[in-house]
Amino acid sequence: MPESLDDLAADLATGRTEPVQLVERALERARASDAVFITLIEEAALAEAHAARRRWTEGSPLSRHDGVPIAWKDLFDIVGTRTSAGSRTRDEAPLVTVDAPAVAATRRLGFIPIGKTNLSEFAFSGLGANPHFGTPTSDLPGSARMPGGSSSGSAVVVQRGIVPAAIGTDTAGSVRVPAAFTGCVGYKASQARYDMAGVFPLAKSLDSLGPLGRSVADCATMDAAMRGLAPLPLPEPALHFVIDDSILDDPAVTAPVRFHFEEVLARLSRHATVRHQRVEAWHRAREAITRLGWLGAYEARQLHLDTLTGPKRPLVDARVLSRLDGAACISAEAAAELVSIRQIEMQRLRSELGGATLILPTVKHIPPLLAPLEADPAHFAEVNVATLALTMIASFLDMPSVALPTGWTAEGLPLSTQLCAVSGRDDLVLAQANWLEHLLRA
């Protein structure tokens, strides 16, 4: 099993490994993995690794993780690279001269970016397909399955053990869905958690960032690093959870997901306070999205309008074009109403949960097979909507959320549980997810 960030820190401190070895190994694995990276930063990464090795030799590392390789979704500005957003429309975009603040913060602690990972074009899909740079797939048994999107490469690079952690973005589920489909941990922060400068947007009202890792502790370490902080041990959290049974009553929640989630609940209930209640803010948010449309789609269309109406239109994935074109039916008035409803329901949610955390499946179904979806655009669109159904509402309500791998099907496919707190309670949801992770591993 790939080493955790804590394991790597211990190995660096004792000399069992050193930064150049770590970076060379990561680059070797990256080169052997089709469609996972859009850009590898080999020369600069190796130069940083040699500098980190000198610091360790001199007894002055930047942090416990000085020299650890990581990867970034290709929406983040990294010096000397082009930010592609997964699109050929940006092939001529200028090379970046300033790191995004989140990237710069991790560099100051010695983390080394080895490359920029693949994603759904413009980050506008929950399935992770990309016809321009290929679709990355995880090492799951049987036929290839969709990796989840839009942070597909960031999940696969962790699942394959190329790097111990990677960073993605999440507007409607783009960290949590790929985490769920690859058996990784994915943490979507509250929007205000990080400096969003230098990150190519999809929908600024909803965009958030978050790391993917092999454990909650690894995600918490990267969360701190992205804010320029040394990690602190996750505390023992208050264990108060809410279950909305009507979410499970949805016939679209498939049997493997439902049965597994009920098993998780049964175990959780023996160790924590679990309250069953209908969460009205959740249902009102879902009704508003159904009636008025997805705010993220409206904002994405406005952002890319020049591309949609200009000479670069033929370069865009037809499936992404279809979604962007479909957003033309969402009026400015409807978007403004969605913004207003969002604020109201976020306040209602805070009152309803009363400090507890909502727990539910991350996705309603197991990772879908890749080939049938790539062959049928209509089926792709249908499954994409279903895939994002639960994560999207949490995004609308700005709920910091952790997608936690909590089991496997008989075929060896991952199953995931989502913990969602009210906006700003990031530390709580990380601590609770860490507690649940250890409970289920015991």
N, C-alpha and C positions, 0 to 999 in steps of 0.2 A: 504493500500500500504506500502511495506517495507520502513523503514526510510533511508534517504540519509546520506552520511557521515557528511554533515553539521548539519543535525538534531541530529545525534548521538553525535557530538562534543558539541552541545548546551546542550543536555541532560546530558552528563558527567559533563559539567561545572557547571550546576545548581543542580546536584545531583538527577535528575529525574531517572537516571539509573546509574549503576556502572559496571566495567569490568567483575566481576565474573558473574553477571546476564547475561550480553551480551554473554559471552563465553558459559555458561551452556545452554542457549537457542539455540545458534548456534549448539552446539554439539548434543543436543536433536533432532533438526530438521535433522541434518546430519545423525544420526543413523537411522532415519525413512525413508531415501531416498535411494532407491535401485540404485546401480551402479553409483552413482554420485561421490563417493570418492573411491580411491584405498587404501589410508592410512589415518586414523584419528590420530591426534597427541593429544590425550585427556589429558594425565597426564601433559605433558609439557605445553600445552595451559592453563590448569587450574592454574598451578603454576605461569605462566606469568600473568594471570588475577589477582591473589591475589597480586602479586607484583605491578601491575598497580593500584589496589585499594588502596594499602598503599601509593603510590606516590600521588594519588589524595587527600587522607586524610591529607597528610603532606603538601599539596599545592605545590608539585613539579612534576607535570606530565611531561613526555618527550615531549609531544605535545598536541594539541587539541584532537587528536585521540588516545591518550594513552589508550589501552585496547580494541580497536575495533578489532573484529575477521575478518580475511580474509582467502582466500584459494588460493592455487598455483597449477597450472598444474603439473602433476607428471613427469616433465622434469627438474624441479629446484631442486638443492641440498638443503636439509634442514637437519640440524644436527639431528642425531639419526634415520633417515629414510633411506630407500632404494629408489633410483631413478629408477622406473620400466620402464619408457618410454612406459607404457601400454602393456608390453610384458612379457610373461612367460620365455623368454630366459634370463631374468635378475633376476630371482627368487633368485639366489645365489650371486648377486652383493653385495659388502660390504656396511655396513651402513655408511652414510655420516658423516664426522667429522667436516666439515666446511660449513657454509651457503654460497650459491651463493651470490655474492655482492649485487644483487638487493634485495634478501631476507634480508640480513644483514642491508641494508639501511632502509628498512621499520621497522625492529625490533628496530632500534635506535630511531624511532619516536613513538614506543609503539604499533604498529600494531601486532596482534597476529595471527600466522598461526595455523589454527585448523586442517588442513589436506591437502592432495594432491589429486587433482581431476583427474578423468578418462579422457581418450583421445583415439583417434585412435592409433592403435599400431605403434610405432616409429614416431607418428605424421604424418603419410603418408596416409591421406584420408581427403577429404572435407566433408564427410557425418557424421562421428562421431561414426560409429559402432565399437564395440569391443567384439569379441566372448569370450574373456578370462575373462573379468571383468564385462561383461554386457554392454548394451548400455543405457546411461542415457536419459531420455525423459523429456521434459518440460511440464508444465501444460497448454496445449492448448486444445481447444474443439475438440471432435470427436476422431477418432482412432489415435494411437500413430504415431508420425512423427519423421523423422530423426532430431537429434539435431544440426547437422552441426559439422564439424570437422576442424582441429583435436582437438581444445580446447573445446570439448563437455561438459565435466563436469564443466569447469570454467564458461560456459554460463548458464548451468542449475542451478548451485548453486546460481547464482544471480537471475535468473528468478523465482526460487522458494522461494526466500527471506531467504535462509539459512545464507548467509553473504551479506553485502552490496556491496562487490567488490571482484573480483578474477583476477588472472593474468594468461595470456596464452602466447603462442608463435604463430608466423605467418610467414610462409615461402611462401605460395601461396594463403592464405586466411583464415588461421586457427584461427584467432581471429574474423575476419569480418563475415565469413559465419555463425558460431554458433551464433554470435550476431544477424544477420539477421533472422535466423531461430527460435530464441527464443524471439525476441522483446526487446533485450537489446542494449545498446551502446557498440561498440567495437572499440578500437583505436589501430592501428598498427603503431608503430613508425618507423622513419628512422632507418637504421641499426646501425648507430653510436650513437644513443640516450642513450643507456645503456651499462654498462659493461656486456658482454655476458658470462663471466666465470661462471662455475658451472651450466650451462644449457646444458642438453644433446642435441646434435645437430641433425638436419636432413640434412641440406645442408648449410654449413657455408657461402657460397657466398650470400645466400638469407635470412637466418634466421633473424628474428627480434622478439621483444617482445612487449607486450602491455596489458593493463588492460581492463576488462569488468565491466560495472556498469549499474546502472539504469538511469544515466544521464551523459551528457558530463562533468559536473562539478565534478562528482565523479571520472570519468576517469582521469581528469586533476589533481585531488588531488593525485591519486595513481601514476600518471606519475611523479609528483614532488617527492613523497615519495620514489619511486624506484631509484631516483637519490640523495636521502638523503636531499631533500629540503622541506621546508615548502611551502604549496600551496599559490599562489598569485591569486587574482581575474583575471578572463579572461578579456582581454581588448576588447573594441569595435574594430572590425577588419575592414580592407578594404574589401569591398563587390564587388569583381570582380570575375565572374565565367565564365567558358567555357563549352559549350555543343557541343558534337560531335554527330550530328544527325544520322550519319551512324551507331553508336552503337545501337540506338533504332530501326533502320531499320532491324536489324538482326531478321529473323523469329523465332529464338530460344527464343527471349524475349517474354514471354507469355503475353496474353492480360491483365490480372490483374496487372502485373508489369508495362507494358507500360502505361496503362491508369492512374495508380496511379502516376507514375513518371511525366507524363504530367501535372497532377494536382499540384504536388509540384513545377514544373517549372513555371506554371502560377502564382502561389502565390509569388514565389521567384522573378520573373521578375518585380513585382510591387514595389519591395523594394531594388533591387540591379542591378548592371550592369551585363548583361548576353550577352556573345558573342557566336555566333554560328560559329564554324569552324571545319574543319577536322584536327585532331591532328595526324600529320604524324608519330611522334615518337611512338605513341600508336599502329598504324597499322603496322609499320615496326617491332616493337617488337613482335606483334602477328604473323606476317609472319615468323620471325626467329624461333619462338617456333614451329610453324607448320612444318617448313622445317627441322629443326635440332634436335628438341626434347626439353624436359624440362630440364634445367640445374639442377634443384633441384632433379630430378629423377636420373640423372647421378651421382651426388654427394652422394645421399642416397645409391645407389647401391655400390659405392666404400666404403662407411662407413661400410656397413653391409655385405661385401663380405664374410668374414669368417663365418658368420652365414648362409648365403645362400648356402655355399659349405660344411658346417660342420654338425655335428650330431644334432645340435639344429634346423635345418631347419624345421622338422615336427612340431615344437612348434609355428611356425609363422602363423598368419591368412592367409588363402589361397588367399584372395583378395589382401593383402599386398604383398605376394610372387609374385603374378601375375604382379603387377606393378613394383616390383624390378627386376624381371626377364626380363620384357619387356624393361627395361632401358639398357639392354646389347647391344642393337642396336645403342646406342648413343656412338660415338667414342670419344676418348680424343681430337681429332682434332676438332670435332663438338663442344665439350664443350668449348674449347679454343676460337673458333669463337663466341660462344654465349657470353662469357665474354667480348670479344672485342666489339661486337655489343651493348651490354648493356651499356658500357661506352659512346659510340657514341650517342646512342639514349637518354640517360639521359641528355647529353648536348643539344641535339636538342630539347628535351622537355622543358628545361629551357628557351630556346629562344622562342619557340612557345607559351608557356603559358604567358610569359611576366609578371610574378607576379600574374596571376590569378589562380584559383583553378578549376580543372576538377570536374564536378558533373555528376553522372550516377547512375543507379541502382546498388545495391550491388551484387545481384544474379539475374539471368534471370527468375527464377521461384519461386513459393511459396515453403515452406518446404514440401518435398515429404513424402508420407506415408512410414512407416518403414517396414511393413510386406512384401510387394511385392519386395522391394530391398534386404532384407535379404534372400529371397527365390530364387533369380535369380542373380548369380554372373555377368553375362554378362550385365544385366540391371543395376546392381550396378555400374559397371565400366563406362557405358555410362553416367549415371546421375552424377557420380562423376566428370567426365571431364566437363560436362555442368555447374555444380555447381561452379567450380573454374574459369570459363572462364574469368570473369571480374576482380576478385581479383588477379588472377595470373599475369596479365599484369602489374598491379600497383606494385606488388612485384618485378617483373623483373626490373622495372624502379625505384625501391627504393623510392616509393612515400609514405610519411606518409599519412595515410588514416583513416577516421572515418566512421564506419557503423552506421547510425542513424535510429532508428525506426521512420517512418514518417506516418504510417497508418496501417489499418487493412482491410482484405477482409470482405465480407459479412458474411463469416463463422467464423470470429474471428481469422484469421491467420495473422501473422505480415508481413508487407512490409517495406523494408529498402532502404535508399538512401545512397550512398557512396560519400564522398568528398575526393579528392586526390590532394595533393600539390606536388611540386617538392621536391626532397631530401633535408632535413635540415629545411624545413619550417613547422616544427611540431607545433610550437606555433600558427602560422597563421591558420592552418587547425582546430586545437582545438577551437580557438576563433570563427571561422566561423561556425563550427558545433554547438557550444553553442548558437550563434546568431540564426541560423536556427531552432534549437530545440525550442527556446522561441517564434520565429515567428509562428511556426506551432501549438504551444500550445495556442496561444492567441485567 
